[in-house]
Amino acid sequence: MSKEKTENLDLPIYLFHQGTNYKAYELLGSHSGVKNGKKGIYFRVWAPHAEKVSVVGDFNGWNKDLTPMKRVSEGGVYEAFVTGLKRYDMYKYAVTNNGKTVFKSDPYAFHAETPPSTSSKIYDLSGYKWKDEEFLKNKTASYDKPMNIYEVHLGSWKKHEDGSYYSYKELKKELVPYVKKMGYTHVEFMPVSEYPFDGSWGYQVTGYYAVTSRYGTPREFMELVDEFHKNGIAVIADWVPAHFPKDAFGLYEFDGTCCYESDRWDRKENKGWGTRVFDWGKNEVRSFLISNAIFWFEQYHIDGLRVDAVASMLYLDYDKKPGEWIPNEKGGNYNLEAIDFFQKLNAAVFERFPNALMIAEESTAFPMITKPADVGGLGFNFKWNMGWMNDVLSYMQCDPYFRGDNHNKLTFSMYYAFSENFVLPISHDEVVHGKRSLLDKMPGEYDDKFANDRAFLGYMIAHPGKKLNFMGYEFGQFREWAYEEGLEFFMTKYPKHAALQQYVKYLNSVYKSYSPLYEIEDSWNGFEWISADERNNSIISFMRRDKSGRTIAVILNFSGLDFPKYRLGLPEGEYKMILNSDALRFGGKGAVRKSTYKTAKKRSHGREHSILLKLPRLTCMYLEKIK
């Protein structure tokens, strides 16, 4: 970001120390400017307990004594001005405390060396000509719109034969048209902020403002987002404000003390992850993190953030034994500073970007995650429904013979489905570490695995809540996700896998085309049970409605038995089959060929009218009321 004139920094520095400078990236980091008539780069960094700080780089032979920085605020902001520098020049900060000097990358750098190298790079983000004005102008709130998210790890969606990554430019040419062809509305990137260790999948960040250079430059990442927008696809990025790794060049004890992390013994470390935990009560940390959220929306036109590990932030006793934590000032286990941070974070984002997505990955029953802060909520607008995910995956892994004893796992989610604005997530976490791929979780022989999978996906699309699935599920990858390898797209050469991919594509198109499947997600006005208690048959059925009353009936047979004459109670009228997961073209048996049904005055499921249909085993059907 270019600054071609000397500025009065008193106000932005003051706000930074107050925790309310939400564009701190315009103050700190490296920025072009003018001093005494000479063009150069201003470097600014926050290191409150440092004895001295200097800038080092190729320009001064990495000599910590040649370019000292001046302390320009009592709160610990340091500044230096250096001439003769250009884009991509590398630098670090030499931070000295108690006579020990550590070379640190810039927490606010916009670009970085490709790991394992760790230097920051000078990079001006200005100048890119965005072409997504129409997309952004037409963007509205997502509550009553379809949201079908394709979760992607950019480093392993595809790889070259030599094992190298696809670049942002290559992903622009291949990933964007694939996501569009498959009919997704949103794409979600696993973390793209710079990180040192591939095995962390990006969840241990060292460069919060630097899009990872593994795949290219910041400008090329802008082009990727722009291309998604030009194709009508919104972009969500994973964001990690909970913790950071203990790499010496990163945020870890940045000024020789606990700077970004808490200095309290019970709060500064997540032992399970081997990371340090942010101090969300510290004003400068709030400025850093909230500014970072704003930065992704403003500079990269991101449409939403999926906020990682929210539960770990909300609870003082998260993953801790008795004696390993101290209660808050009210005697409870909530982290009050984290709660206040989330409320301020979400308020700041929505004030500037009213139609943004702020999605909490939160795995507990913490109340009002998606309610406004002024009524005591955290202020997110969506939350991952981890309870639904755990229940239904457990159910689906049961042999159909035993599903009757687990029927409540299929129906329990409706007790709380409207308590929050939910996203139904089948994410990367469910297909690693021995959990098996989605297709391989399914019981039975080869054909039954596909039949179970198709029925499950039909159920997921029909269940209230927005949708998220992890890459590879759509064509039935059998192998677990491995970040070191690309997806096994060659599997689509096999008929069953090709048919599953076509099923997912069609299912996605049905979801987008039929408003009863997405328009009312927050009340019983959009959902009505037909039959929730047929546990002995492992059958459920229900209706989805939109605001106009348009109706789709959904029936699912998760048993291993065919029901050749199943009577389904429905409102009087005529119905058209719009989805049959058992169709031949989707890899099914093709047992049902009838496409329209007219109700007869025969009582079933507490209704005066019903239809008679053939209900194959392991099948999902959608019936639209057309008259």
N, C-alpha and C positions, 0 to 999 in steps of 0.2 A: 504494500500500500504506500503510494508515493506521498511524501510530505515535502513540498518544495519551498516551504518558508518556515522560519523559526516560530514556534508556538509557545504560548503561555501554558505550562503544564500544571500549574497549581491546582486547578479544579480537577482534571482527570486523576492526578496523583491523590488528591484528597478523597475523591470518590472511591478510588482503588482501595485505600486503607479503611474506608468505611464499609467496604463489602458491596458497594452499589455501582461500581463502574462495570457496566455490562458490555463494554467494548474495550476491555483492557488490552486486547490484541492490537489496538491502534496506538497504545501507549508503550507497552513493553515489547521486547523482541528486537528485530532489526528493521529499520525503516529508512528509506532515502530521505534526505533533507539538505538544508543549506545552513552553513555557519560561517560567519565572517566572509560572505560572498563566495564560499567554496562549496561545491556539491560533495556529498559523501553519505555515509551511513551512520545513523544514530543507533547505538546499542543501549538497551535498558533492561535491567534484570532486578528482580526482588530477592535480596539475600540479607535479611535483617540482622543476623548475628555474625555475619562475616567480618573478619578483621580488615580484609581488603579483597577487591575483586578486579580482575583485568580481563581484557579480550585477547584471545590468542587465535592464530590462524596462519595460513601460508604467508599472509602479508607481512608477518613479523617473525617468521621462523618458529612459531609456537612458543615464543619466549614470554613468560608471564610477567616479566619486569618492564617490557617495552610499551605497553598500552594500558596503563592503569585507568580504572573507572572512578568517577567522582560520586560520592554519596549525595543525592539531591533531595532526599526526604528523611525525616527522622525515623520513619517507618522502615527504611532500608532499601529504597530504590536507588540503584547505581546507574550512571550514564557515562558513555564515551562516544566521541565522534571520530570517525576514521574516513579518510579520503582514499581515492584510488581503487575502490572495490567494485566488483561487478557481480552479476547474477551467477549463481552456482559456486562462488567462492566459499570455502569452508571456514568455520570458526567454532570456538567453544568459549566458555567462561572459566577462568582460573579462579576458584573460590578458596580463600585461605581462612582457616580458623584454628586457633591454638597452634600456629606454626605449621599446620598440615595443609597442603594445597591439593585440591581435587579438580580435575578438568571435567566440566559439566556441559552437556548439550543445552541449548536454549529451550526452556519450557514453552516459549511462545514462537518458536521457529516455524515457518511455513513450509520448509522443505528440509530433508535430511539425507545423509548418505544411506545407501542401501546396506542393510545388515549383512555381515557382522560389523561393518564400519559404523561409527557412531557420531560423527561430526554433524553439526547443523550447517545448512547452506543458505546463503542470501537468495531470496526469491521474492519478487514483487507480484502479488496476486492480481493487480489491476490490469485492465486492458482487454480481457476476454469479452467478446461480443456474444452475449447470450441470445439464443434464438427460441426461447421457451415462453415468450411473453403471452402468447395465446393460452398455453397450458396453465400458467400461473393465474391469468385473469379469470379463467373459468373454474378454478379450483374452489370447492365449497366444503363445508363440514361433511365428515364421512359417516355420521351416525346412521343415516337412512340410505346410504349408497353401498354398492357392492365393494367389498375389500377382500381380495383373494391374493395372499402374499406368497411369493416364491422366494424362500430364503436361500442365499447363495454365499459360499465361501469363494471369493474371487480367485484364490490361489489354487483351487482344486476342482473348479467346475470342469475345466478342460486343461490338459497340459500337453506340451509338445513331446514328441517321441524321445527327445533327449532329457526330459524331465523338467525343462524350463517352464516358467510361468507364461500364461497368456498375458499380454500387455493390456493396458486400458484401451488402446487403439484396437487391438484384436477383439477384445470383449465388446467394444462398440459395434463391430461388424458381425459378431456371432451371437453373443448373449442377448442383445436387445431384440433382434428379429425372432430368436427362439422364444423368449418370454412373451412377445406379442403373439406369435403363432399359436402358442399354447393357451392363450386367453387369460393370462393373469392381469390383475389390475395394478398390483404393486410388486416391487422387488425389494428385498431386505438384504443389505450387505452385512455380513459379520464384520467386526471392527476393521476399519480402514485407516485409523490413526496409526502412526508409526510405532512399531513394537519390535523388540530384538529377537524373540524366540518364536520360531515357527510353530512349535508344539503348544504354544498358548492360544493359538488360533486368532490372536489379536486382542485377547482379553487382558493382557498385561502390557499396558501402554507406557511408552517413554516420551512420545511426541504427540501431545493432544491436538496441536494445531497443524501438524504435518501429515498430510495424506501419505500413506506408505509409498516409498519409492520403489518397492519391489516390482510394481507393474507400470511405472512411468512417472510423469511429472504432474504437479497440481493442475496445470492447464489441460492435460490429457484426461485427468479425472473429471474436470468440468465438462469436457466434450462428451464423456460417457453419460453423465447425468443429463446433459442437454439432449442427447440422442434418445434416452428413455422418455424424456418429457415430450419430445417431438412425436413420439409414438404413443402418447397418451398414458404412459406408465409412471406412476409415482414411485419415489425412491425413499426408502427408510434406511437409516444407518444405525448399527449397534453402537451404543455409547456407554463408557465404563467410568462412572464417577465414584465408584465404591473404593477402589484400591489401586495400587500401582506396584511394580516390581522393585526389587532391591538392587538393581544394576547400578553400579557406582557412578555411571555417567548421567543417570536420569534424575528423577525428582527425589530419590532417596536421600534423606538428611542433606538437603541441597546446600545449606550454608554451614554445614558441619554440625547442625543440631536438627531436632525434629522441626522442620519448617513447614512442609505441606502436610505432613502426618501429625497426628496427635502426640503429645509428649506424655500422656497418661499411660501408665503401664498396662492397664486393662483395655485400652482402646486403640493403641497404635499399630497393632499387628493382627493380621488374619493368619493364624498358624496353619490352618488347613491348606491354605493356598500359598503360604510362604511369601506373603506380600505385606506391604504397609497400607494402612487405612487412612484416607483423607480425614483431616480435621475440619468438618463442615461448620463448626462454630467459629472458625477463624475468618475474619473479614476478607483477607487477601486471597484465601482459598476459595471463598464464595465468589469473589470477583473473577478468579481464574476459571472456575468451573461453569458458572452461569454465562460468562462471556464465551466460553468454548461452545456451549450449546447454541447460543445466538450465532456464533461464527459459522457453524455448519449450515444453518438456514440461510444466512445472508450471503456468505461467500461462495458456497457450493450449491445453493438452491435445493438443498435437501428438503424433502417434504415431511419427514418425521424422524424421531429418535426412539429407538427401543432401548430403554434404560435398563442396564444389566444389574443383576444381583441386588435388587431393591430390598429384599428381606434382610440381607446381611447388613444393610445400613440402618434399618428400622429398629433392630433388636440388639440391645447391649449384650445379651447372652447368646447371640447367634453362634452356633457351633462351639459353645464353651460349656465347661463343666462348672458346678458350684464352686465358688472360691476363685474363679478365673475372671469374674466381672464384678463391678460395683454398681448398685442401683442408681437411678437418676435422682434428682433432687426431690422428686415426689415419691420415691421409694419403689418405683416400677422398673420394668425392663425395656421401656421404649427409649430410643436415642432421640431426645427432644431436639437436639441441634440438627439431626438429619431430617426430622419431620419439618422443622422450620425451613431448612434448606430446600426441600422439595416444594413446599408451598411458594417460596420466593422464586425458585427456578421456573415452575410452571406458569406463575403469574407473569414473569418477565417474557417468557416465550410467547404466550398467547396474546399479550399486549401488542407485541410486534408482528406476530404471525398468527392471526386468529384462526386460520384453518389448518394449523400444524397438527401433526400427530405426535403425542407424547404417550408412549406405551410402556407400562411398567411390567417388568418381569418379576413378579412377586408371588411367592409360593405359599403364603399363609392366609389366615382369615383376618388379617389386619383390616379394620373397617374403613370404608369410604375412600378407597384408593382413587376412584374416578369421580369423586364429588368435589365441588369447588372448595377452595381454602376458606372462604368466608362462612361456610357452614361446618367447618372442621375437617374437611377432606384434604387430601394431598394435592388435588388439582390436576392429576393426569386425566386424559380423556379415554384411555383404554388400558386394560390390564390383561395379561395372559391368564387363561383359565387352566391353571396347573392341576386343579382337582379333577376337572373333566378329563384332562389328558391321562392322568394316572389311572383313573377308573376305567376308561374305555379301552386303554391298551391292555390293562389287566384282563378285562372281559374278553377282548378279541383273542388273547393268547390261550384262553381256555379251549379245550376240546368241546365241540358243540354239544356233546353228550352231557357235559357238566355245566353248561352255561345257565341252565335253569336255576342252579343254586347261587349264581352270581348276577341274577337279573337286575338287582338294585344298582349295580355299577353302570348299567345302561340308562337308568332312569333318574338316579339321584340328582344329577346335575340340574334338573328342572326345578328343584326346590330353591335354588339360589341363582338361577340363570339371569335374573333381571336385577340382582343386587348391585352389579357393577356393569360397566360396558366392557364386554369380554372379547378377546381374541382366542380362538381355539388353536393351540399350538402343537404341531408335531414337528419339533425343531431338531436341529443337529444333535442336541443332547440326548435324544431318544434313539439314535442310531450309531452309537459309539460305545466303547468300553464293555464289549460283550453283550450289549442289549440287542444286537442284531438289527438288520435293516427292517423297514416297515413290512415289506413283503415276507421276509423270513420269520418275522414274529408270528405270522399266521399259522394255525395248526393245519395238519393234514398233508396229503400228498401234493404233488406239483399243481394239478388243476384246482384243488381245493384252496391252496394258498391264494391263487389269483381270484377265485370266487369270493373268498373272505375279504380280500383287499378291496375289491370293487364294491362290495356291500358296505364295508366300513367307510370308504370315501364318500359314498352316497349318503350315508347317515351323517357324516361330518358336515357336508355341504348343506343338508337340510336342518341341522341343529342350530338354534339361535346362537349368534356370535359370529364375528368376522373370522377369516380362515388364514392359517399359515401352515405351509408344508416345506420341508427341506428338500433341496435339489436331489434328484436321483429317484425319488419315490415315484415320479410320474411314469417311469418306464419299468419299474420293478427291479431296481438293482438289488441283487441278492447279498452282495458283500457289504459289510459295514462301511460307513464313510471313513476314509483315511486321508488326512490332510496332505500327505506326501504324494498322493496319486490323483489323477483325474477320474471323473465318473466313467463308468463302463457303458458308454453310449453304443458300443458294438452289440450290446444285448438286444437292441431294437431290430436286429436282423432276424431274431427268433420270433415266430408268430405270436406267442402269448404275450411277450413283452411289447411288441409293436401294437397289439390289440389293446393292451392296458394303456399305453401312451395315447391312443386314439380315444379311449374311454375318458381319461382325465381331461383331454382337450374338449371333448363333447360336454362333460360334466361342468367344466369351467364356463362354457358358453351358455349352458342352461342356467347356471347361477347368475350370470350377468344379465340374461334375457328376461328372467322371471322375478319381478319385484317382490312377490310374497316371500322369497327366500332371503331377503336382506333388508326390507324396508322398515319393519318394526322389530327391533331387537331388544327393546327395553321394557316390554310389558306383555301380559297375557293376551293383549289384543291381536298379537301376531302369531300366537301359538295356541293350539287346542288339542288335547289328547283325544284320540279315538279309542285306543286301547293301550294301557301302560302296564297291565298286570298279567299278561299271558306268559308267565315265566315257564310253565311246563312245555310250551311250544317255542320259547325263545323268539317271540314275535312282539314287535311294537308297531304302533301306527299313530299318526297324528296329522294335523292340518297346519299349514302356514298360510297367513293372510297378509295382504298389504293394506294400505290406508283406504283403498277403494272397495275392499272386500273381496278382491280377486283371491281365489283359493287354490292351493295345491295340496293334495292328500299324499302322504308318504307312508309306505308300508315296508317293513323290513323283516325278513325271515333269517335269523341267525342260527337256525337249527340245521341239523344234517338231514332233515326230512322234507320231502315235497308235500305240499297240500294242494291236491288237484282241484278241490272244490272249496275254496276259502271264501266265506261270506264276510264282507267288510261293510260295516255300518257307515253311511255317509249322508250328508244333506241331499235332499231330492234333486236330481238333475242328471246331466250327461257329462261324462268325463273322458278325457283323452290321455293316453299313455304318452308321457314326454321323456321318461327315462326308464329303462329296464336293464339292470346291470348284467342280466343273464343273456342278453342278445348275442347272436352269433358274431356280429362284427366286433364285439368287445371281448371275445374269447369265451363266451358262455355257451350253454347248451342250446339256446334258442327254443326253449320249451313253450314260450308264450308268443303267440303271433297276433293275437287280437289287440287292436289299438284303441277302440272306443268302447265305453261301457255306459249303459243307461240303468239308473237305479230301479229296483222293483220294490213294491210295498211289502217288504219282508223285514221283520225286526232283527237287528243285530247291533251289538255294542251299545245298547240303550237308545238306539235310533229307530225311527219308523221305517226308514228306507235303507237299502243296501245294494251292493253289487256282488256278483259271484265271479271269482277269478281264479285262475291257476297260479299258485304261489310256489315257485321252485325253491329248493334249498339254497341257503347262502345268497340271497337275492335282495336287492333294493329296487323299489319301483316308485316313480312319481306319477301322479294322475292329476291333470289340470281340469278344474271344473269349467266347462265351456258353455253350458246352458243351465 
